[in-house]
């Protein structure tokens, strides 16, 4: 029997597209035998292997800029802007299984060792801390302690985990890249406003009291009509896009998948988590377009 692996790539909010990819595979009667995920790919993959994809999709489709703002637990002392505890609490309500051993099928969450600079595959133990480590975008989320290591976003080392899928012993790897073409089609003006529009008072109120006047002045400055230099989030997000694009090209050149599903979601910024409907629809359409290629690959192995 032909074994199929699904490698779900990083991409922030663009990673909601993985839900659409999985829906298209389900409608075609295909269920991946193994899943490997990086960053948002790890979150969606963990939900799928937990039998909780429906609940995750319901959550994704109801996210608003305001609800996202309420999940931002700022902590400027811990290696990132957001501690991520509130995000973890929300994930606990979605029905993810307690550990890797409880999942429906083999699953790997790809992370990066902060100090050693190499990828780490998490495939046993508790599931939620592994997902939280994989989504720890540098400069945004604080890193996660795992044993003797500090772990961060897997996109820093393996943005599309084809190699992790192959290590689980599959014949065909379907890889999904939510970031295809995002650099070439972005202008500086199109990248303005990477944060969704939220109530400024909500964000400022989350800060320690001594930082609130500075934050209020910064937000007020950003609303002026005069051209403004790129802000912190824009610079960080664009720098990560550049870095991850280079890593992605290198990794895929050395270890290409059998079927590549490219999505150009450049019109969605990486923090637009309230745009799930668009990402899911485009993920579904892109996977449907590639289904004939999957069938060709299956026939070759049968």
TINUDREN-721297 format. One record per residue (C-alpha): residue number from 1; x, y, z; residue in one letter. Coordinates in Angstrom, 2 decimals, padded with zeros to 5 digits. Each point is the difference from the previous one (the first is absolute). Example, Ala and Ser with C-alpha at 12.3 -4.5 7.8 and 13.67 -1.06 7.14 Angstrom:
2
{zafi 1	x 012.30	y -004.50	z 007.80	lumdren A}
{zafi 2	x 001.37	y 003.44	z -000.66	lumdren S}
END
This chain:
302
{zafi 1	x 000.00	y 000.00	z 000.00	lumdren X}
{zafi 2	x 001.33	y 003.45	z -000.94	lumdren X}
{zafi 3	x 000.74	y 002.14	z 003.05	lumdren X}
{zafi 4	x -000.53	y 003.75	z -000.30	lumdren X}
{zafi 5	x 001.61	y 002.65	z 002.18	lumdren X}
{zafi 6	x -001.12	y 003.61	z 000.31	lumdren X}
{zafi 7	x 002.58	y 002.73	z 000.71	lumdren X}
{zafi 8	x -001.73	y 003.18	z 001.19	lumdren X}
{zafi 9	x 002.16	y 003.11	z -000.22	lumdren X}
{zafi 10	x 000.33	y 003.13	z 002.10	lumdren X}
{zafi 11	x -001.70	y 003.27	z -000.84	lumdren X}
{zafi 12	x -001.72	y 001.60	z 002.97	lumdren X}
{zafi 13	x -003.63	y 000.77	z -000.79	lumdren X}
{zafi 14	x 000.52	y -001.25	z -003.54	lumdren X}
{zafi 15	x 000.27	y -003.44	z 001.60	lumdren X}
{zafi 16	x -003.78	y -000.10	z 000.42	lumdren X}
{zafi 17	x 000.15	y -001.13	z -003.63	lumdren X}
{zafi 18	x 001.09	y -003.44	z 001.25	lumdren X}
{zafi 19	x -003.55	y -000.55	z 001.20	lumdren X}
{zafi 20	x -001.25	y 000.41	z -003.57	lumdren X}
{zafi 21	x 002.70	y -002.36	z -001.27	lumdren X}
{zafi 22	x -001.12	y -002.71	z 002.42	lumdren X}
{zafi 23	x -003.65	y 000.54	z -000.94	lumdren X}
{zafi 24	x 000.82	y -000.46	z -003.69	lumdren X}
{zafi 25	x 001.86	y -003.24	z 000.75	lumdren X}
{zafi 26	x -002.93	y -001.25	z 002.09	lumdren X}
{zafi 27	x -002.48	y 000.76	z -002.79	lumdren X}
{zafi 28	x 002.23	y -001.99	z -002.37	lumdren X}
{zafi 29	x 000.00	y -002.96	z 002.39	lumdren X}
{zafi 30	x 003.66	y 000.40	z 000.94	lumdren X}
{zafi 31	x 001.24	y -000.04	z 003.58	lumdren X}
{zafi 32	x 003.72	y 000.59	z 000.57	lumdren X}
{zafi 33	x 001.69	y -002.81	z 001.89	lumdren X}
{zafi 34	x 002.42	y 002.35	z 001.75	lumdren X}
{zafi 35	x 000.21	y 003.77	z 000.52	lumdren X}
{zafi 36	x 002.91	y 002.32	z 000.73	lumdren X}
{zafi 37	x -000.56	y 003.66	z 000.71	lumdren X}
{zafi 38	x 002.00	y 003.17	z 000.53	lumdren X}
{zafi 39	x -001.40	y 002.99	z 001.90	lumdren X}
{zafi 40	x -003.67	y 000.42	z -001.06	lumdren X}
{zafi 41	x 000.41	y -003.26	z -001.88	lumdren X}
{zafi 42	x 000.74	y -001.63	z 003.36	lumdren X}
{zafi 43	x -003.14	y 001.47	z 001.54	lumdren X}
{zafi 44	x -002.29	y -001.11	z -002.84	lumdren X}
{zafi 45	x 001.76	y -003.37	z -000.25	lumdren X}
{zafi 46	x -000.36	y -000.64	z 003.73	lumdren X}
{zafi 47	x -003.71	y 000.84	z -000.14	lumdren X}
{zafi 48	x -000.49	y -002.30	z -002.99	lumdren X}
{zafi 49	x 001.81	y -002.91	z 001.63	lumdren X}
{zafi 50	x -002.04	y 000.63	z 003.16	lumdren X}
{zafi 51	x -003.31	y -000.22	z -001.86	lumdren X}
{zafi 52	x -000.59	y 003.65	z 000.90	lumdren X}
{zafi 53	x 000.17	y 001.64	z -003.43	lumdren X}
{zafi 54	x -003.68	y 000.97	z 000.09	lumdren X}
{zafi 55	x 000.43	y 001.85	z 003.29	lumdren X}
{zafi 56	x 003.15	y 001.74	z -001.23	lumdren X}
{zafi 57	x -001.76	y 001.11	z -003.18	lumdren X}
{zafi 58	x -002.96	y 001.33	z 001.99	lumdren X}
{zafi 59	x 002.43	y 001.92	z 002.18	lumdren X}
{zafi 60	x 001.95	y 001.36	z -002.98	lumdren X}
{zafi 61	x -003.10	y 001.23	z -001.78	lumdren X}
{zafi 62	x -001.19	y 001.92	z 003.07	lumdren X}
{zafi 63	x 003.27	y 001.78	z 000.82	lumdren X}
{zafi 64	x -000.30	y 003.79	z -000.08	lumdren X}
{zafi 65	x 002.63	y 002.71	z 000.46	lumdren X}
{zafi 66	x -001.48	y 000.71	z 003.43	lumdren X}
{zafi 67	x 000.10	y -003.65	z 001.11	lumdren X}
{zafi 68	x 003.61	y -000.23	z -001.20	lumdren X}
{zafi 69	x 000.89	y 003.10	z 002.04	lumdren X}
{zafi 70	x -001.43	y -001.66	z 003.11	lumdren X}
{zafi 71	x 002.37	y -002.94	z -000.51	lumdren X}
{zafi 72	x 003.08	y 002.24	z 000.03	lumdren X}
{zafi 73	x 001.60	y -000.41	z 003.42	lumdren X}
{zafi 74	x 002.91	y 002.38	z -000.36	lumdren X}
{zafi 75	x 003.23	y -000.81	z 001.83	lumdren X}
{zafi 76	x 003.03	y 002.06	z -000.98	lumdren X}
{zafi 77	x 002.31	y -001.84	z 002.40	lumdren X}
{zafi 78	x -000.08	y -003.50	z -001.49	lumdren X}
{zafi 79	x 001.60	y 000.07	z -003.46	lumdren X}
{zafi 80	x -003.11	y 001.06	z -001.92	lumdren X}
{zafi 81	x -002.95	y 002.37	z 000.04	lumdren X}
{zafi 82	x -002.61	y -002.65	z 000.79	lumdren X}
{zafi 83	x 000.29	y -002.60	z 002.77	lumdren X}
{zafi 84	x -002.45	y -002.29	z -001.79	lumdren X}
{zafi 85	x -001.74	y -001.33	z 003.12	lumdren X}
{zafi 86	x -003.39	y 001.29	z -001.13	lumdren X}
{zafi 87	x 000.50	y -001.56	z -003.44	lumdren X}
{zafi 88	x 000.82	y -003.31	z 001.69	lumdren X}
{zafi 89	x -003.14	y 000.21	z 002.12	lumdren X}
{zafi 90	x -002.09	y 000.54	z -003.14	lumdren X}
{zafi 91	x 001.62	y -002.99	z -001.69	lumdren X}
{zafi 92	x -000.90	y -002.17	z 002.99	lumdren X}
{zafi 93	x -003.68	y 000.63	z -000.70	lumdren X}
{zafi 94	x 000.22	y -001.33	z -003.58	lumdren X}
{zafi 95	x 000.25	y -003.66	z 000.95	lumdren X}
{zafi 96	x 003.61	y -000.73	z -000.92	lumdren X}
{zafi 97	x 001.13	y -003.32	z 001.47	lumdren X}
{zafi 98	x 002.25	y 000.07	z 003.09	lumdren X}
{zafi 99	x 003.01	y -001.68	z -001.60	lumdren X}
{zafi 100	x 001.49	y -001.24	z -003.25	lumdren X}
{zafi 101	x -000.76	y -003.58	z 001.02	lumdren X}
{zafi 102	x -003.73	y 000.83	z 000.04	lumdren X}
{zafi 103	x -000.14	y 001.20	z -003.63	lumdren X}
{zafi 104	x -001.77	y -001.78	z -002.86	lumdren X}
{zafi 105	x 003.18	y -000.22	z -002.08	lumdren X}
{zafi 106	x 003.73	y 000.83	z 000.24	lumdren X}
{zafi 107	x 000.67	y 003.71	z 000.28	lumdren X}
{zafi 108	x 003.14	y 002.15	z 000.28	lumdren X}
{zafi 109	x 000.09	y 003.62	z 001.15	lumdren X}
{zafi 110	x 003.11	y 001.75	z -001.34	lumdren X}
{zafi 111	x 001.73	y 002.57	z 002.21	lumdren X}
{zafi 112	x 003.39	y 001.72	z 000.06	lumdren X}
{zafi 113	x 002.60	y -000.09	z 002.77	lumdren X}
{zafi 114	x 000.64	y 003.67	z 000.70	lumdren X}
{zafi 115	x 003.67	y -000.32	z 000.97	lumdren X}
{zafi 116	x 001.11	y -002.93	z -002.14	lumdren X}
{zafi 117	x -001.75	y 001.30	z -003.10	lumdren X}
{zafi 118	x -001.31	y -003.35	z -001.18	lumdren X}
{zafi 119	x -003.39	y -001.58	z -000.37	lumdren X}
{zafi 120	x -001.51	y -002.17	z 002.71	lumdren X}
{zafi 121	x -002.74	y -002.53	z -000.74	lumdren X}
{zafi 122	x -002.50	y -000.50	z 002.83	lumdren X}
{zafi 123	x -001.91	y -003.26	z -000.30	lumdren X}
{zafi 124	x -000.61	y -001.25	z 003.52	lumdren X}
{zafi 125	x -001.05	y 001.38	z 003.36	lumdren X}
{zafi 126	x -002.55	y 002.77	z 000.53	lumdren X}
{zafi 127	x -001.59	y 001.41	z -003.16	lumdren X}
{zafi 128	x -000.97	y 003.58	z 000.86	lumdren X}
{zafi 129	x 003.47	y 001.14	z 001.17	lumdren X}
{zafi 130	x 001.43	y -001.39	z -003.24	lumdren X}
{zafi 131	x -002.50	y 001.99	z -002.08	lumdren X}
{zafi 132	x 000.67	y 003.10	z 002.08	lumdren X}
{zafi 133	x 003.74	y -000.38	z -000.66	lumdren X}
{zafi 134	x -000.53	y -000.44	z -003.73	lumdren X}
{zafi 135	x -002.04	y 003.21	z -000.27	lumdren X}
{zafi 136	x 002.44	y 002.12	z 002.04	lumdren X}
{zafi 137	x 000.66	y 002.66	z -002.66	lumdren X}
{zafi 138	x 003.28	y 001.72	z 000.99	lumdren X}
{zafi 139	x -000.53	y 003.50	z 001.29	lumdren X}
{zafi 140	x -003.73	y -000.62	z 000.47	lumdren X}
{zafi 141	x -000.46	y -003.08	z 002.22	lumdren X}
{zafi 142	x 002.33	y -000.91	z 002.81	lumdren X}
{zafi 143	x 002.08	y -003.18	z -000.48	lumdren X}
{zafi 144	x -001.00	y -003.25	z 001.70	lumdren X}
{zafi 145	x 002.19	y -002.00	z 002.36	lumdren X}
{zafi 146	x 000.24	y -003.70	z -000.95	lumdren X}
{zafi 147	x 002.43	y -002.04	z 002.04	lumdren X}
{zafi 148	x 003.30	y 001.89	z -000.19	lumdren X}
{zafi 149	x -000.94	y 001.94	z -003.11	lumdren X}
{zafi 150	x -001.86	y 003.18	z -000.90	lumdren X}
{zafi 151	x -002.18	y -000.65	z -003.03	lumdren X}
{zafi 152	x -001.48	y 002.41	z -002.52	lumdren X}
{zafi 153	x -001.91	y 000.03	z -003.28	lumdren X}
{zafi 154	x 000.86	y -002.91	z -002.29	lumdren X}
{zafi 155	x -000.09	y 002.32	z -003.00	lumdren X}
{zafi 156	x 003.46	y 001.23	z 000.97	lumdren X}
{zafi 157	x 001.50	y -003.37	z -000.95	lumdren X}
{zafi 158	x -002.52	y -002.04	z -002.03	lumdren X}
{zafi 159	x -002.93	y 002.08	z -001.31	lumdren X}
{zafi 160	x -001.56	y -002.89	z -001.96	lumdren X}
{zafi 161	x 000.81	y -003.27	z 001.82	lumdren X}
{zafi 162	x 000.32	y -002.40	z -002.93	lumdren X}
{zafi 163	x 002.94	y -001.76	z 001.67	lumdren X}
{zafi 164	x -002.02	y -000.64	z 003.17	lumdren X}
{zafi 165	x -002.76	y -001.64	z -002.04	lumdren X}
{zafi 166	x 002.46	y -002.23	z -001.82	lumdren X}
{zafi 167	x 001.57	y -001.05	z 003.30	lumdren X}
{zafi 168	x -003.38	y -001.46	z 000.99	lumdren X}
{zafi 169	x 000.22	y -002.45	z -002.90	lumdren X}
{zafi 170	x -002.37	y 001.23	z -002.71	lumdren X}
{zafi 171	x 000.00	y -000.56	z -003.75	lumdren X}
{zafi 172	x -001.46	y 003.35	z -001.04	lumdren X}
{zafi 173	x 000.45	y 003.39	z 001.65	lumdren X}
{zafi 174	x -002.51	y 002.77	z -000.68	lumdren X}
{zafi 175	x 001.51	y 003.31	z 001.11	lumdren X}
{zafi 176	x -001.97	y 003.20	z 000.57	lumdren X}
{zafi 177	x 001.63	y 003.44	z -000.15	lumdren X}
{zafi 178	x -002.27	y 002.88	z 001.04	lumdren X}
{zafi 179	x 002.77	y 002.52	z -000.77	lumdren X}
{zafi 180	x 000.69	y -000.64	z -003.68	lumdren X}
{zafi 181	x 000.64	y 003.28	z -001.82	lumdren X}
{zafi 182	x -000.64	y 002.21	z 003.00	lumdren X}
{zafi 183	x 003.23	y 001.98	z -000.29	lumdren X}
{zafi 184	x -000.12	y 000.60	z -003.75	lumdren X}
{zafi 185	x -003.54	y 001.38	z 000.10	lumdren X}
{zafi 186	x 000.32	y 002.23	z 003.04	lumdren X}
{zafi 187	x 000.69	y 003.69	z -000.23	lumdren X}
{zafi 188	x 000.97	y 002.00	z 003.04	lumdren X}
{zafi 189	x -003.39	y 001.71	z -000.02	lumdren X}
{zafi 190	x -001.87	y -003.31	z -000.11	lumdren X}
{zafi 191	x 001.80	y -001.12	z 003.14	lumdren X}
{zafi 192	x -001.13	y 002.96	z 002.07	lumdren X}
{zafi 193	x -002.28	y -000.82	z 002.88	lumdren X}
{zafi 194	x 001.12	y -003.58	z 000.59	lumdren X}
{zafi 195	x -001.92	y 000.01	z 003.26	lumdren X}
{zafi 196	x -003.78	y -000.22	z -000.42	lumdren X}
{zafi 197	x -001.90	y 003.08	z 001.02	lumdren X}
{zafi 198	x -000.86	y -000.46	z 003.67	lumdren X}
{zafi 199	x -001.11	y 002.23	z 002.81	lumdren X}
{zafi 200	x 003.15	y 001.88	z 001.02	lumdren X}
{zafi 201	x -001.22	y 000.31	z 003.58	lumdren X}
{zafi 202	x -000.15	y -003.79	z 000.28	lumdren X}
{zafi 203	x 003.63	y -000.37	z -001.09	lumdren X}
{zafi 204	x 001.26	y 002.87	z 002.14	lumdren X}
{zafi 205	x -001.88	y -001.31	z 003.02	lumdren X}
{zafi 206	x 001.91	y -003.29	z -000.21	lumdren X}
{zafi 207	x 003.35	y 001.76	z 000.42	lumdren X}
{zafi 208	x 001.72	y 000.70	z 003.31	lumdren X}
{zafi 209	x -001.04	y 003.44	z 001.21	lumdren X}
{zafi 210	x 003.40	y 001.58	z -000.62	lumdren X}
{zafi 211	x -000.13	y -000.92	z -003.72	lumdren X}
{zafi 212	x -003.55	y 001.22	z -000.67	lumdren X}
{zafi 213	x 000.82	y 003.67	z -000.78	lumdren X}
{zafi 214	x 002.71	y -001.06	z -002.48	lumdren X}
{zafi 215	x -002.35	y -002.46	z -001.71	lumdren X}
{zafi 216	x -002.79	y 002.58	z -000.22	lumdren X}
{zafi 217	x 002.37	y 002.49	z -001.62	lumdren X}
{zafi 218	x 001.27	y -002.66	z -002.44	lumdren X}
{zafi 219	x -003.50	y -000.98	z -001.12	lumdren X}
{zafi 220	x -001.01	y 003.61	z -000.39	lumdren X}
{zafi 221	x 003.08	y 000.67	z -002.14	lumdren X}
{zafi 222	x -000.87	y -002.94	z -002.25	lumdren X}
{zafi 223	x -003.35	y 001.60	z -000.84	lumdren X}
{zafi 224	x 001.49	y 003.24	z -001.36	lumdren X}
{zafi 225	x -000.32	y 000.73	z -003.71	lumdren X}
{zafi 226	x 003.76	y 000.56	z -000.54	lumdren X}
{zafi 227	x 001.96	y -003.03	z -001.29	lumdren X}
{zafi 228	x 001.35	y -002.08	z 002.85	lumdren X}
{zafi 229	x 003.03	y -002.31	z 000.04	lumdren X}
{zafi 230	x -000.69	y -003.72	z 000.31	lumdren X}
{zafi 231	x -001.16	y -000.94	z 003.49	lumdren X}
{zafi 232	x 001.34	y -002.74	z 002.23	lumdren X}
{zafi 233	x -002.49	y -002.66	z -001.06	lumdren X}
{zafi 234	x 000.43	y 000.79	z -003.69	lumdren X}
{zafi 235	x 003.79	y -000.16	z 000.15	lumdren X}
{zafi 236	x -000.05	y -003.22	z 002.01	lumdren X}
{zafi 237	x -002.59	y -001.70	z -002.21	lumdren X}
{zafi 238	x 001.74	y 000.98	z -003.23	lumdren X}
{zafi 239	x 003.40	y -001.08	z 001.33	lumdren X}
{zafi 240	x -001.45	y -003.38	z 000.95	lumdren X}
{zafi 241	x -001.55	y -000.35	z -003.45	lumdren X}
{zafi 242	x 003.39	y 000.64	z -001.62	lumdren X}
{zafi 243	x 001.77	y -002.47	z 002.28	lumdren X}
{zafi 244	x -002.60	y -002.74	z -000.29	lumdren X}
{zafi 245	x -000.25	y 000.40	z -003.77	lumdren X}
{zafi 246	x 003.72	y -000.66	z -000.34	lumdren X}
{zafi 247	x -000.14	y -003.02	z 002.32	lumdren X}
{zafi 248	x -003.05	y -001.37	z -001.80	lumdren X}
{zafi 249	x 001.67	y 000.20	z -003.41	lumdren X}
{zafi 250	x 003.11	y -001.74	z 001.27	lumdren X}
{zafi 251	x -001.86	y -002.79	z 001.81	lumdren X}
{zafi 252	x -002.38	y -000.74	z -002.87	lumdren X}
{zafi 253	x 002.83	y -000.07	z -002.53	lumdren X}
{zafi 254	x 001.71	y -002.73	z 002.00	lumdren X}
{zafi 255	x -003.13	y -001.93	z 000.95	lumdren X}
{zafi 256	x -002.94	y 000.76	z -002.31	lumdren X}
{zafi 257	x -003.43	y -001.47	z 000.73	lumdren X}
{zafi 258	x -001.90	y -002.22	z -002.41	lumdren X}
{zafi 259	x -002.83	y 002.56	z -000.19	lumdren X}
{zafi 260	x 000.43	y 003.70	z 000.77	lumdren X}
{zafi 261	x -003.04	y 002.11	z 000.88	lumdren X}
{zafi 262	x 000.98	y 003.66	z -000.34	lumdren X}
{zafi 263	x -002.28	y 002.74	z 001.28	lumdren X}
{zafi 264	x 000.59	y 003.66	z -000.73	lumdren X}
{zafi 265	x -001.65	y 001.61	z 003.00	lumdren X}
{zafi 266	x 002.06	y 003.17	z -000.12	lumdren X}
{zafi 267	x -003.17	y 002.07	z 000.34	lumdren X}
{zafi 268	x -000.31	y -001.40	z 003.54	lumdren X}
{zafi 269	x 002.53	y 001.11	z 002.57	lumdren X}
{zafi 270	x 001.41	y -002.53	z 002.42	lumdren X}
{zafi 271	x -001.95	y 001.45	z 002.94	lumdren X}
{zafi 272	x -003.40	y 000.25	z -001.72	lumdren X}
{zafi 273	x -001.47	y -002.90	z 001.95	lumdren X}
{zafi 274	x -003.48	y 001.45	z -000.50	lumdren X}
{zafi 275	x 000.26	y -000.74	z -003.75	lumdren X}
{zafi 276	x -000.35	y -003.78	z 000.42	lumdren X}
{zafi 277	x -002.89	y -000.40	z -002.45	lumdren X}
{zafi 278	x 002.05	y 001.31	z -002.91	lumdren X}
{zafi 279	x 003.03	y -002.14	z 000.85	lumdren X}
{zafi 280	x -002.10	y -003.17	z 000.45	lumdren X}
{zafi 281	x -001.78	y 000.49	z -003.32	lumdren X}
{zafi 282	x 003.25	y 000.52	z -001.87	lumdren X}
{zafi 283	x 001.58	y -003.01	z 001.67	lumdren X}
{zafi 284	x -002.94	y -002.14	z -001.11	lumdren X}
{zafi 285	x 000.21	y 001.25	z -003.59	lumdren X}
{zafi 286	x 003.77	y -000.45	z -000.21	lumdren X}
{zafi 287	x -000.16	y -003.59	z 001.26	lumdren X}
{zafi 288	x -002.81	y -000.87	z -002.40	lumdren X}
{zafi 289	x 002.14	y 001.26	z -002.87	lumdren X}
{zafi 290	x 002.82	y -002.33	z 001.05	lumdren X}
{zafi 291	x -002.10	y -003.13	z 000.57	lumdren X}
{zafi 292	x 000.64	y -001.33	z -003.55	lumdren X}
{zafi 293	x 003.72	y 000.08	z 000.75	lumdren X}
{zafi 294	x -000.56	y -001.91	z 003.24	lumdren X}
{zafi 295	x -001.88	y -002.68	z -001.92	lumdren X}
{zafi 296	x 002.86	y -000.29	z -002.50	lumdren X}
{zafi 297	x 002.46	y -000.49	z 002.86	lumdren X}
{zafi 298	x -002.21	y -002.63	z 001.63	lumdren X}
{zafi 299	x -000.26	y -001.98	z -003.20	lumdren X}
{zafi 300	x 003.78	y 000.06	z -000.35	lumdren X}
{zafi 301	x 000.35	y -001.72	z 003.38	lumdren X}
{zafi 302	x -002.86	y -002.48	z -000.41	lumdren X}
END
